[in-house]
Amino acid sequence: MTSSDEKKTKQRRGLFWLLIFLVVLFGAYSAGWFYLAGRLTDEVRASIADLSQQGIRSDCTRLRTQGYPLKLAVICTGTAYQDDAKGIAATTGTLEASFAIWRPQTANITLRGPLRTLMPGLAPLWLDWDQLEMQTGLQRPIPDHLRLTTQGFLGQTDPEDSNPVALFNITDLALDLWADDHDLLYRGSFAELDITPEALEGRTLPTLDGAGEARLKNGAILLEKNPHSLRGHAADITRLELSSGQATVSVTGPVAIDEQGLVDAELMVRITNPEKIAEILATAIPKQARKIRQGFGALAMMGKQPILPLTISRSNATLGFIPLGRIKPLE
C-alpha cells in the first residue's frame, strides 16, 4: 500500500469516527430534549394537583410539548383557574410557553384570548386582543425581567343574562418590569386608548396616549414575599404622562404609602394646553366640572405650559392653589 493509499484510509477512518461521534451526540441531545419535555409536562400536572389540594380548580387543556429540535414549547389549548374561596375565576384561549435551547433562562409566552374574568366587587369582564406576547426570565425566587406587549386590546362586560357593554380598546400596549438590586423598575406605554361612551354614561372622551417610568423601592423584595398590599412602601416616579393630541399632563416625584394606607407625595405637574385638559377632566368627572374649569382657567393665565406642585399630605391633595380633595386609604 502506497503512502497516498494509507493517507486516504486514515481520512476515511477519521470521517467514520466523526460521523459516529455526531450520531452519538445527536442521540444524547434528543434523549435530553425528550427527557426535559417529560419533566416539564410532569411539573405542570403536579402544579395543577397542588392547586387542587388547596381547593383551587385549574386546568391546562390538551397539554403537550413540541418544538423539537431547536426549542421546547409547552402548550395548553385552553387554561382555567377557579378559586371559590376568594371568588376569583378566569379562563383563556391557547397558551404557549417556550424557550430556545441556546437561551434556557428566558421564556417566551404567547396567549390567545379571550380572557374571561370574575373577581369580587367587579363586573365579569371579557378581554380580548389581536396579539399578546410575554418574555420573562426563569430565575428564582422571582424573574429578573418581564416584558409584555399586546396589540388590539379591548374590554367589555361579560353578563350572563344581558347584552355586553363595550368598555375600551387600546391599539398598542407595552410593559417592562425588571429588578435593579432590591428595587423594581417599571417602564410602560399605551397608544390610542378609546374609552367608550357606554362606559362613561354617555360621555365622550378623546383618544388618549400614555407613558411612564418609575422605581418601586424594595420592590424586588416585595415580590418575593407575595404581598397583598403596597402599604408601607414608596416609589420614585421618573415620568408619568397622559396626553391627547397637543394636550399633556406629566407628573414626576416621590410618593409613599404609610401603614394606614394614607398617601404622601411631593410631585411636580407639567400641563400643556390646560384649556383642553380642563375639558377632558370636566367630561370625565362631571360632578367637579365647575371647579375644574375654574381652576384650570386660572392655570391658563400662567401660560401654555404651567408647572405646579402636587402636594399630598396624609391623602389630602392640593394642586398648586387648587384643593383636589381627599384620597381614600389604599389597601
Phi, psi and omega in degrees: 000129181285166179297326179292323178293320178297322179295318179295322179296317178297323179294318179296320178296318178298318178295321179298313180291329175296317179296318178299317180298317181294321178296316179295318180297316180294322178295319178295318178298315180298317179297319178295320180298311182290329175295313180295321177299319178294320179297316180297317178300317179296322180293321177298314180294323178294321178296319178296320179293320178298317178297322180297323179293338177269006180084015181251124179269131178217160183207144172235098187290133177052053179299131177204165175241150177201181178110355181302134010255350192270341178214168178234120184236137173253128187233134169239128179285350174193149178231153180213148179214130180215119178242096184294328181297324180261355180070032182246135177212148179203146173223150178223175173276211185295135176242126176234120177243124185218161171216144177285146182301326182276357176225066187290347182266005180233123180256139174249127186238130174242130183234132177256144179275181002275159170258117179252128187234151174221119181222149180300136176081357180236148174292147175304136185241148173240113179246136181217167184200161175281320181207135177221122180228145176229148172228130184214151173284160180252019180290155177239150007281344177227151177296153179276348177199157175213130176232130178233133174226144178210149177233148178062046184270129181219158180221148176208163175289161184227063183286157180276328190233022177208174181286143178291155178245121177294138184249311184198166166211146182232132180289311181221142178218133179223141182216131176234132173230135176207154182272141175226096188059240180269351184269163176241123181259144181232138169218130182206165177200156171218153183230137174058060173277121176245114175267126187287151175302328180298329179282345184239030178054042175092352179281150184241125176252152176287167177296138184241147171236155181209156177204155180195156173218138181203162177234119175269113184293133183058027183292325179295318177295323179300318180293325179299329182272001179052063188284161174241009183204151175263006180298138180083015183233165185221160180215153171250119179270110176288317178192128168233125187226135175232131185219157172216105185064235180270357179269128186219142170237125181233136184234136174221155175132175182273150176218145181220150178237123182276182185292344177266001180085009180274143186258137171233133182205149173233091188249155173247130183244123175253128183240125175252128182063066185298332179298315180291321177300320179299318180293323178295314181292321179296325176290319181289326182234076187298331181293337180251014187302316183297313180296321180297313181295322178295313182296314182285336173297321176292323179297324181299335179287348180269004179113182183280342181225066179291148176240124184230150173281135172252107183255128176237116180239114183048048174073006173265118188255139176222127176258103185062247177254010183257112175290131182257352180104192186251139177269133179295146178305135181276146179273000000 
